Structures are given as C-alpha cells and as structure tokens.
Amino acid sequence: MQKLSVDRLRPGLYVSLASVGWMRHPFLLNEFRISSEKQLAALRELGIATIDWDPARSTAEPLPETQPAGGSEDDTVDFGAAALDAMLDEKRARLEHLRQRREGLARRERQFEQEAAAAAEILKGFPARANEAHARCKALVADVVAGLVGTESMVVHLVNQKARDPGPSAHALNVMVLSLLLGRAARLLEDELRLLGVGALLHDLGKAELPPRIVRAAERTPPEETYYRAHIGYGIKALAAVRELPVAVRNIVACHHEHSDGSGFPNALAGEKIPRLARIVAIANRYDNLCNPFDLTTAKTPSVALRQLFAAEGKHFDGTLLQLFVKTLGVFPPGSFVQLSNGATGLVIETHEDDLLHPLVMLYDRDVPRSEAMLLDLKEVELKVESALSPARLPLEVVEYLAPRGRVDYYVEGAGG
C-alpha cells in the first residue's frame, strides 16, 4: 500500500480504510476499488488528508497533483456531506440485514449438523434394525423433499461451520442433497424424489463392511479394488431385511457405480440400461468425492470438479443429466473461491437458482473477525464475480479464514421452507 492524497482519488483506484476503522466509515468493506462519484464524495467528507491505495489492484492511475479532484470553485452545495449521511444510513440498514443473514446461516448449519447426526444413526441401524432405520431414512428425506416441492426457486447453501470429522454420514447427506437438487431440476415427481433421496442416502451402506484403509485408499491394488467393489453387494445384503423395499432404492445402491459407456461396476451396464435414479446419484456421488476426498489436500474446487466431470469424465455419465447438473450448480458453485470486481477475495456461500452469476459471498478481511465476516449478496450490490480462484494460489490465512473446515457440505432450502 502507498499513501495518496484524497484530492487525487478517482474511480478505479483500490484503497484501504483499515487505519480509519470499519465503524467510522460508511463503506461495507475496509478495502475496495472506488467505483462511483458518490463514493468519492463520501471519502472526501471523512476528513482525512491521505489514504492507502494499492497500485497493483487498481485499474486507473491517480489524478495528477495539479488537477483538482472534481467540481468547481463556484460549488456551494455540500454534496459530500449528503453522500456520507446517505451511505451511513445505508450501511446501518445493511448491517441489520447482514445480522439476519448470519442468523439464518447459523440455523442452517445447526440443521445440517442435526441431519448429519440423524444420518449417522440411520446408517448404523443396518442391518440389525433395518426396518426401523429405513423408516427413519424415509422420514428424513420426506422433510427435505417437502421443502423443495411446489417452490418456485431453491437456494443451495455451503455449510461451512467448523466440526469434527463427520465421517460417511456427511458424504451420504451431500449425495442426497445434490441428487435431490438434480432430480428437482429434472422435474421428477414428489414420489420419485423421495425414492431418489432414500437411495442416495443409503448408496454407500455396504462400505461399513470394508476395512477403512480400503475405503480411504486413493489407489488400490487389483485385489484391493475387487474387495472395494464388493461394497455394492454388502449394501444390498444390508437392505435385505427391509420389508417392501422399493426396487428403485435397491437399484440406486446396486448401480451408482455403473458408467454410461459400460466401464463401471458391478455389471458393466451402459446407457439407458442403468436406472435413471441411479444415473442421478452417480453424478452427485462423483462430484462430492472430487470435492471431499479422504485426503483433503487433493480436493478439487467446485468449479474444477464440475469441469472434470464434464470434460474429462463426461462419457461415464448421462450427458443430459450432467449438463443439467452443471447448469443447476452454476458457474460459481457453493465453495468456490472468487475475486470480485472491487478486488476483494471471497467464498461463495449460497447460489440463487434464478441468478447464478450473483451468489452470496463471504468476504475475506483481515481486520474483521471471521465470526463477523461480511456477507455480500451480489444481487443487491453493484459488484460481480470477476473470476474463480484456486485456493492453492491464495495465502494460507485467506483460505483458513474463508474455509476452515476444508470440506464442502451442502444444505438446500426451498423458497417457501
């Protein structure tokens, strides 16, 4: 940062007000790129002679020292004071709105933890208490589906609270959420969505019979791979005691590793021979495994995971469903690190089905505690996402501030829920 006279400011300069203090200025961020004359007027009204600015993140040069900052000597109306008062009022209103958004996100995080705990108990119920566990599974899924059916739009949230190792229940819950998201986009009926959700939640049931080292291995020997693939059969066996288990649920457990090109397992099914609900779960399962591998150092960012699914692995999946999945999650899925048009770095927390280019973003600001981190809904401000960022290229403190868990977990909410 360099010191610059306030009289030399102009739109395009990236400035910092950290030395002023966040509560003493009207802007939402301590650091930002000036974008309007209104902002300039408010900056001049703060009563500071100099300001910190960053040439590297600016898109314009300061005004020459001999050039006035704007306006004429004949001006008599104090537009700066009016601009400052208006922006302070706007900031107070936004802070109240922000408090409500934080409370809403905290509720969703608690709800996710409760659902993950419920999912863990459901999975533990097989096979000894299979019918009871199946009933609880149906009830959990029904609650989620009820929030999706009949709503005009649906919001997908990133659940980003710090938590202990969630184990297989978080993966099962993620696959269920992502599957229902895709199923809704594919216009499945409510009964189909319920079957899809139950099958997705139980898809990896058989892995409980495998040694953890086999399940967690990034690479396996041929015998280990054969053992790993047996989890499909173990899953079917665990469901055997369930009375009147729908065939669609059994098929999801049996076929979620089948590939459209016939290269999957256990039966090398291809194309339309793979049940449609299983094709949906296959996409959700692979996406979550890319974002949340056991070794989190190899985790893909959501946008990279989508590109890998579409470009490198597209032949494995139903092309129509895969295109719909990419379209539904959007260009910047929850969990994406992004740079905004004002130069700020953030993490996508929430996407809007009706406006995927303007998500809700948590912003990094070293002067603001993470518990009070700024949330910006890009639908409500004059900012946009300029690009997705790789966390590997970001400072460690930025990554740990925005994504302390290292995982990407999801929660869906219907507009009327």
N, C-alpha and C positions, 0 to 999 in steps of 0.2 A: 504494500500500500504506500502511496505517496500523498503528501499534503497538497491541497489545491484550494485556491481562493474560491469562496462561494460565488463571487461575481463571474467566474469563468465556467460555471456549470452550464450544461446543455443536455438535451435528450441523447441517450446513447452512452453516457458515462456511467460506469459501475462504481457505486460509492458505498461507504460503510459509516453507520451512525453508532457503532458499538461504544465509542467513547462518550456519546451523549446519554446513552441509557435507553432501553427499549420503551420504558414507560414515559419518557419525556419527549418522545417524538410521535407523530401521527401515523407513521408507516407500519404496515404489518410485519415487515422484516427489518432487521438491522442492516442487512446488506442487500442491495438491489441495483438494477440498471434503470436509470431515470428514463421514463417513457412519455412524459407529458409536461406541458407548461404549468398545469395545476400542481404537479409535484415540485417543479422548480420554485414556484411562488411559495409553497409551504416550507421548502428548505431555506429559502432566504429569510423567512419570517422567524426561524428558530433562534436567530440572534447569534449565530456562530460565524466567525470570520473565515475559518478554513474547514475543510472536510477531507477525510481519507478517500482516495479513489484508486482503483486498480486498472492500470492501462491494459493489462493482458485480457481482462474480461470486459473491456469497454468496446463499443462499436463505433465510437466517434472520438475526435480529439477535442480537448477543452477550447473554449473561446480564446482568442488572442488577448493578451493582457491589456491591450489598448482599447479593446472593443467592449462596450457596456453589455451587461448581461441581458438586457431586453427592456422594452418600454421606452418612454421618452421623458425628458425632464419636466414636461408640462403635465405629467400624470398627477392627479390629486387624489384619486380614489385608491384606498388601500386594499387592493385585491389580494395581497399576500395574507393579511390577517383573516380575510373571509375564507380563503382557501384553507388556511391552517385550522380554523374553527370547524369548517365542514369536514375536514379529514379526521379531526379528533373525534367528532361525533360519530363518524362512520366507523372509526376504529373501535370505539366503545361498543357499538352495536355488533360489530363483527366478533369482538371478544366474547360477548354473551352467546352469540351463535356458536362460536368455537367451543365454549364450555358445554353447550348442549350436545354438540357433535362428539366431544370426548366422552361424555357420559354414555352416549349411545354406543360408541365403540367399546367402551368398557363392559357394557351389558352384553354385547355380542361375544366378547372374549370370555366372559364368565359362562355364557350359554354354551360356547364351544367346549370349554373345559368340562362342563356337566355332561354334554353329549359324548365327549371322548371317554369320560369315565363310564357312562352308560354303555357305550360300545364295547369297552374293555370287559365289562361284566357279561355282556351278551356273548362275546366270543368265548369267554371262559366256560359258558354254560353248555357248550357242545363237547362231547356227545352225551355227557351224563344227564343233563337236564335239557335235552334238545327241544322238546315241545314248549317248555317254559321260555327258553331263550329265543325260540322262533317267534313266539307271541310278543315278547318284549321288542324284538327286532322290528316286527310289523308296526308296533305302536310308535316307535321312534321315527321310522320312515314316514308313517302317516302324518305325524306332526309337521315334518319338513315339507312334504308334498302339499299339505293344506295351505301353507304359506305361498306356494307357487301357483296353484291352480286358480284361474279366474282373475289374476292380477295382470294389469297392463304392462308392467315392467318389473324387472327383478334386478337387485343390486348384488354384486359379488364382492365380498369383503376379504381382505387379508387379515387374518387373526395373528397378531404379532406380539402377544404377551410373552414374557419370559416364563418358562415352565420346565419341569423336569423332562427327561427323555420320555416321550409319550408312547413309545413302542408301536406295535402293529395297529392299535386302535385308531391312532391319528391317520395312518395311511388308509385304513378302511373307511374312516369318516370322509377323508378327502376324496377318495374314489367315488363314494356315494354322492357327495355334493357335486362333483364335476360331472358325473354320469347324469344326475337329475338336471343339471344345467343344460347339458347337451340334449337330453331327452325332451325337455320342455321346448328347446329350440326346434327340435324335430317334430313337434306337435303331437307327441304321444298323449293318449288319453290318460285320465287320472288313474285308472286301474293299472294301466301299463307302467306308469311312473312308479307306482307302489311296488310292483314286481321288480322293476329295474333297481329301485333303491335297496330292497331286501337282498337281491342277488349281488349288488355292488358291495354292500356292507359285509357280506359273507364270502366274497370271492376268494380270499386267501385263507379260508378257515383251515385248510389242510396243512399249512406251514407250521402249525403248533406241534405237529408230529416230527418235524425235522430238527436236527441239531442247529443251534443258532449260527455256528460258523459256516454251515452250508447255505443258510438263508442269506447271510450277510456278505458272502464272498462276491467280490467284483468279478473274479474269474474262477472257473471251476474246471477240474479235470473231467474227462468223459464219464467216469463212474460217478463223480460228484454231481454232474449235470443230470444223469439218469435218476439219481436219488432225488435231486431237487424237483424234477418234473413229476415225481410221484406225489407231490403235494395236491395235484388235481384229484387223484384217486382217494387220498386221505380226506379231502374236503367232501367228496361225495359220500364217503363212508360215514363221516361225522353227521351228515344230514339224514342218514338212513332211518333214524328213529322218528323223524318228524312226520306226524300224521298229515296226509293230504298235502304234501309239499308240492307247490305248483311246478310244472315241468319247466316253465320259463326261468324260475330261480335256479333249478338244478342245471339247466343249460348254461347259465352265466358262469357258475362255478366250474363247469366242465370245459367251457370253450373260450374263456377270456384270454388264453394264450394262443389261440388259433390266429393264423395270418391270412389275409385275403389272397395272397399269392400261393398259399398251400405250404408255406415253410414253417408253420407253427406246430404246436403240440397240444394235446396228445394224439390227435387223429389226423393231422395234416389236412384239415378241411380247408376249402377255398371258397371265396366269393359268397354267393347267396346261400351256400350250404351252412355257413356259420349263422346261427340265430342272430337276429338284428340286435336284440338287447345285449347279447354278448359282444357284438361288434362295438357297441357304445362303450361298454365297460373296458374293453381292450384299449381304447383311445385314452380314457381317463386314467387307467392304471399306468400306462406307459408314461403319460405326461407327469403324473405325480412322482413316479420313480426317477424321472430325469431331474425334477426339481428338488426331490428329497431322497437322495440315495443314502445308504447307511454311512458312507464316508462323505460327509458334507463338504469336504474340500473339492470334491468332483461335481458338486451340484451345478446344474445349469440355471441360468436366469430364466424366468418365464418366457421372455421373448425368444431367447436362444432355443429353449426347449420346443417351442412351437415351430421354429424354423427347422429344427432337426426332425421333428415328426413329419412335417410337410415335405421337406426337400430330400432328406436322406432316408427316411423310413416310410415314405408315403405308400409304397407298394404293399406294406404289411396291413394297411387299414382300409376300411371302406372310404373311397375317395369323397363321396358326397357328404358323409358324416364328418370326415376330417376337415373339409372346407368349412362346414357349418361350425365346428368346434373352434377353429381359428377365428372365424368371423365373430363368434359369440364372445370369446375372451378378449378380442380386440388387439390393437397394435401394441398397447402397453398393459398387459395383464397385471392383476394384483401381484405385488412382489417385485415389480420392475424398478430398478434404479433409473432415474431420469434427470435430465438437465432441463430447466425451464427457460423460457425466453428472456427472463431477467437475470440469468446466470446462476440461479440457485440450484442446489442439488437436493433431490427428494426421493421418496419411495412411494410408489402407487399403493394406496390402501384400499381403494374402492373404485369400481368402474360402474358407469351408468349404461344400461342397455340401449338407451335412446341417444347416447352421445359418448361413444367410446374414446374419442380423441380428447375429451376433457374430464379426466378422472379426479378423484380426491387424492391429494398428495400430502404426505408428511414431509416437512422441510427440515433439513439439517441447519442448525445454527449453534455454533459453539458457545454462544453467550446465553442460550436458553436451555434449562434442564430438559432432559428427554421427556419427563413426565408432563411437561408443559409445552411440548413441541408444537409448532404451528401446523395446523391442518388447513390446506387451501383447496377449496372446490373450484377447479378451473372453469366450471360452468358459470361461476359467479364473479370472476375477476378477469381483468384484461391480460391474461397470461396464457401461454400454451406450452406444451412439451416440444422441445426442440429435438431431443434425441434420447435414445436409451443408452445407459452407461453400463459398463462391465464393472462389477464390484472389485474385481482383481486389479483394476486400474485406479481405484479410489483409495484415499488414505484409510488406514485401519480404523481410526477413530470415527470416521464418517459411516463406515459400514456397521460398526458396533452400535452406533447411536441409532441408526435407522432400522437395523435388523438384528437385534441382539440374540435372537433365537437361532439364527442360521437356517431356519426352516420356512417353508411357505405352506401355510394352512389356510383353509377357506371356510367361509360361512356365507350362506345365501339367505336373502331375505326378500320376500315378496313385498311389493309396494303397499299392499293392504295388511301385511302381517304385523 
